Amino acid sequence: MQVDQTVTTVSAGSAADEYKSVCEFMRMYATLRFYRLALLLGTTGSIVTALSSAAVRANFARIEILKLGGLAVCLAFLVMEFRATSQWIMLCDRCNALARKLHYQTVLSSSRWNPFSTSGAGFYLYSFVTVLWAVSFMIGI
């Protein structure tokens, strides 16, 4: 039995096209991450405002439901940020591989665990807000 071991080579034109596509995806992810952050802060602010109203304060169940909702929303955004950061890192790696092949300047790679990188700062912010909601839910603030 003979196996065909054809190696597909990537021409410079297709590598340049892929590089442009990867850069477009990176821009899209950066924009989506910015929108998600604004949505998280707006949602959190709205829930905090609702928690301070007299109508909500009069009913214990409403307070707990809003806090649980705040925690659930923050957990969902934290998961989305984790996945977006994973995708971003993969796109950066591919972008750098293509940039080296095309002799372009490489982009900086970021780490979600470094709090001084954009990915890390976003991830820690989402984590911090999630922890605040969890603590407020547990201690009854």
DRENLUM-259668 format. One record per residue (C-alpha): y, z, x; residue number from 1; residue in three letters. Coordinates in steps of 0.2 Angstrom, whole numbers. Example, Ala and Ser with C-alpha at 12.3 -4.5 7.8 and 13.67 -1.06 7.14 Angstrom:
BEGIN
<titor py="-22" pz="39" px="62" num="1" residuo="ala"/>
<titor py="-5" pz="36" px="68" num="2" residuo="ser"/>
***
This chain:
BEGIN
<titor py="0" pz="0" px="0" num="1" residuo="met"/>
<titor py="17" pz="-5" px="7" num="2" residuo="gln"/>
<titor py="33" pz="3" px="3" num="3" residuo="val"/>
<titor py="49" pz="-6" px="3" num="4" residuo="asp"/>
<titor py="61" pz="4" px="14" num="5" residuo="gln"/>
<titor py="77" pz="-6" px="11" num="6" residuo="thr"/>
<titor py="92" pz="3" px="16" num="7" residuo="val"/>
<titor py="107" pz="0" px="6" num="8" residuo="thr"/>
<titor py="123" pz="-1" px="16" num="9" residuo="thr"/>
<titor py="140" pz="3" px="10" num="10" residuo="val"/>
<titor py="153" pz="-10" px="14" num="11" residuo="ser"/>
<titor py="171" pz="-5" px="18" num="12" residuo="ala"/>
<titor py="177" pz="-12" px="2" num="13" residuo="gly"/>
<titor py="166" pz="-2" px="-9" num="14" residuo="ser"/>
<titor py="169" pz="14" px="1" num="15" residuo="ala"/>
<titor py="188" pz="12" px="-1" num="16" residuo="ala"/>
<titor py="185" pz="9" px="-20" num="17" residuo="asp"/>
<titor py="174" pz="25" px="-21" num="18" residuo="glu"/>
<titor py="187" pz="34" px="-11" num="19" residuo="tyr"/>
<titor py="200" pz="30" px="-24" num="20" residuo="lys"/>
<titor py="189" pz="35" px="-38" num="21" residuo="ser"/>
<titor py="185" pz="52" px="-30" num="22" residuo="val"/>
<titor py="204" pz="55" px="-27" num="23" residuo="cys"/>
<titor py="207" pz="51" px="-45" num="24" residuo="glu"/>
<titor py="194" pz="63" px="-51" num="25" residuo="phe"/>
<titor py="201" pz="76" px="-39" num="26" residuo="met"/>
<titor py="218" pz="74" px="-47" num="27" residuo="arg"/>
<titor py="210" pz="75" px="-64" num="28" residuo="met"/>
<titor py="202" pz="91" px="-60" num="29" residuo="tyr"/>
<titor py="218" pz="99" px="-53" num="30" residuo="ala"/>
<titor py="227" pz="94" px="-69" num="31" residuo="thr"/>
<titor py="213" pz="101" px="-80" num="32" residuo="leu"/>
<titor py="213" pz="118" px="-70" num="33" residuo="arg"/>
<titor py="231" pz="120" px="-72" num="34" residuo="phe"/>
<titor py="230" pz="117" px="-91" num="35" residuo="tyr"/>
<titor py="216" pz="129" px="-92" num="36" residuo="arg"/>
<titor py="226" pz="142" px="-83" num="37" residuo="leu"/>
<titor py="241" pz="140" px="-95" num="38" residuo="ala"/>
<titor py="229" pz="141" px="-110" num="39" residuo="leu"/>
<titor py="221" pz="157" px="-103" num="40" residuo="leu"/>
<titor py="238" pz="165" px="-100" num="41" residuo="leu"/>
<titor py="244" pz="159" px="-117" num="42" residuo="gly"/>
<titor py="229" pz="165" px="-126" num="43" residuo="thr"/>
<titor py="229" pz="182" px="-118" num="44" residuo="thr"/>
<titor py="247" pz="184" px="-121" num="45" residuo="gly"/>
<titor py="244" pz="180" px="-140" num="46" residuo="ser"/>
<titor py="230" pz="193" px="-141" num="47" residuo="ile"/>
<titor py="240" pz="206" px="-133" num="48" residuo="val"/>
<titor py="255" pz="203" px="-144" num="49" residuo="thr"/>
<titor py="243" pz="204" px="-159" num="50" residuo="ala"/>
<titor py="236" pz="220" px="-153" num="51" residuo="leu"/>
<titor py="253" pz="228" px="-153" num="52" residuo="ser"/>
<titor py="257" pz="224" px="-171" num="53" residuo="ser"/>
<titor py="256" pz="238" px="-184" num="54" residuo="ala"/>
<titor py="244" pz="228" px="-195" num="55" residuo="ala"/>
<titor py="231" pz="227" px="-182" num="56" residuo="val"/>
<titor py="234" pz="245" px="-176" num="57" residuo="arg"/>
<titor py="230" pz="251" px="-193" num="58" residuo="ala"/>
<titor py="212" pz="245" px="-192" num="59" residuo="asn"/>
<titor py="201" pz="250" px="-178" num="60" residuo="phe"/>
<titor py="189" pz="236" px="-182" num="61" residuo="ala"/>
<titor py="203" pz="223" px="-179" num="62" residuo="arg"/>
<titor py="207" pz="230" px="-163" num="63" residuo="ile"/>
<titor py="189" pz="230" px="-156" num="64" residuo="glu"/>
<titor py="187" pz="212" px="-163" num="65" residuo="ile"/>
<titor py="202" pz="206" px="-154" num="66" residuo="leu"/>
<titor py="197" pz="214" px="-138" num="67" residuo="lys"/>
<titor py="180" pz="207" px="-139" num="68" residuo="leu"/>
<titor py="188" pz="190" px="-142" num="69" residuo="gly"/>
<titor py="199" pz="192" px="-127" num="70" residuo="gly"/>
<titor py="184" pz="196" px="-116" num="71" residuo="leu"/>
<titor py="174" pz="182" px="-123" num="72" residuo="ala"/>
<titor py="188" pz="169" px="-120" num="73" residuo="val"/>
<titor py="191" pz="176" px="-102" num="74" residuo="cys"/>
<titor py="172" pz="175" px="-98" num="75" residuo="leu"/>
<titor py="172" pz="157" px="-105" num="76" residuo="ala"/>
<titor py="187" pz="152" px="-94" num="77" residuo="phe"/>
<titor py="179" pz="161" px="-79" num="78" residuo="leu"/>
<titor py="163" pz="151" px="-81" num="79" residuo="val"/>
<titor py="174" pz="135" px="-83" num="80" residuo="met"/>
<titor py="183" pz="139" px="-67" num="81" residuo="glu"/>
<titor py="167" pz="142" px="-57" num="82" residuo="phe"/>
<titor py="160" pz="125" px="-63" num="83" residuo="arg"/>
<titor py="177" pz="116" px="-59" num="84" residuo="ala"/>
<titor py="178" pz="124" px="-42" num="85" residuo="thr"/>
<titor py="160" pz="119" px="-38" num="86" residuo="ser"/>
<titor py="164" pz="101" px="-44" num="87" residuo="gln"/>
<titor py="180" pz="101" px="-34" num="88" residuo="trp"/>
<titor py="171" pz="107" px="-18" num="89" residuo="ile"/>
<titor py="159" pz="93" px="-20" num="90" residuo="met"/>
<titor py="172" pz="80" px="-23" num="91" residuo="leu"/>
<titor py="182" pz="86" px="-7" num="92" residuo="cys"/>
<titor py="166" pz="85" px="3" num="93" residuo="asp"/>
<titor py="163" pz="67" px="-3" num="94" residuo="arg"/>
<titor py="181" pz="63" px="0" num="95" residuo="cys"/>
<titor py="181" pz="69" px="18" num="96" residuo="asn"/>
<titor py="165" pz="59" px="21" num="97" residuo="ala"/>
<titor py="173" pz="43" px="15" num="98" residuo="leu"/>
<titor py="189" pz="47" px="24" num="99" residuo="ala"/>
<titor py="180" pz="48" px="40" num="100" residuo="arg"/>
<titor py="170" pz="32" px="37" num="101" residuo="lys"/>
<titor py="187" pz="23" px="33" num="102" residuo="leu"/>
<titor py="196" pz="32" px="47" num="103" residuo="his"/>
<titor py="208" pz="40" px="34" num="104" residuo="tyr"/>
<titor py="215" pz="58" px="35" num="105" residuo="gln"/>
<titor py="203" pz="71" px="28" num="106" residuo="thr"/>
<titor py="209" pz="83" px="15" num="107" residuo="val"/>
<titor py="208" pz="102" px="17" num="108" residuo="leu"/>
<titor py="192" pz="110" px="10" num="109" residuo="ser"/>
<titor py="194" pz="125" px="0" num="110" residuo="ser"/>
<titor py="183" pz="140" px="-3" num="111" residuo="ser"/>
<titor py="182" pz="149" px="-20" num="112" residuo="arg"/>
<titor py="179" pz="165" px="-10" num="113" residuo="trp"/>
<titor py="195" pz="164" px="0" num="114" residuo="asn"/>
<titor py="209" pz="172" px="-10" num="115" residuo="pro"/>
<titor py="222" pz="162" px="-1" num="116" residuo="phe"/>
<titor py="215" pz="145" px="-6" num="117" residuo="ser"/>
<titor py="220" pz="137" px="-22" num="118" residuo="thr"/>
<titor py="202" pz="138" px="-28" num="119" residuo="ser"/>
<titor py="200" pz="156" px="-23" num="120" residuo="gly"/>
<titor py="217" pz="162" px="-31" num="121" residuo="ala"/>
<titor py="212" pz="154" px="-47" num="122" residuo="gly"/>
<titor py="195" pz="161" px="-47" num="123" residuo="phe"/>
<titor py="201" pz="179" px="-43" num="124" residuo="tyr"/>
<titor py="214" pz="178" px="-56" num="125" residuo="leu"/>
<titor py="202" pz="173" px="-70" num="126" residuo="tyr"/>
<titor py="190" pz="187" px="-63" num="127" residuo="ser"/>
<titor py="204" pz="200" px="-63" num="128" residuo="phe"/>
<titor py="209" pz="196" px="-81" num="129" residuo="val"/>
<titor py="191" pz="196" px="-87" num="130" residuo="thr"/>
<titor py="189" pz="214" px="-79" num="131" residuo="val"/>
<titor py="205" pz="220" px="-87" num="132" residuo="leu"/>
<titor py="198" pz="214" px="-104" num="133" residuo="trp"/>
<titor py="181" pz="223" px="-101" num="134" residuo="ala"/>
<titor py="190" pz="239" px="-95" num="135" residuo="val"/>
<titor py="201" pz="239" px="-111" num="136" residuo="ser"/>
<titor py="186" pz="236" px="-122" num="137" residuo="phe"/>
<titor py="176" pz="250" px="-114" num="138" residuo="met"/>
<titor py="189" pz="264" px="-113" num="139" residuo="ile"/>
<titor py="198" pz="260" px="-129" num="140" residuo="gly"/>
<titor py="215" pz="256" px="-123" num="141" residuo="ile"/>
***
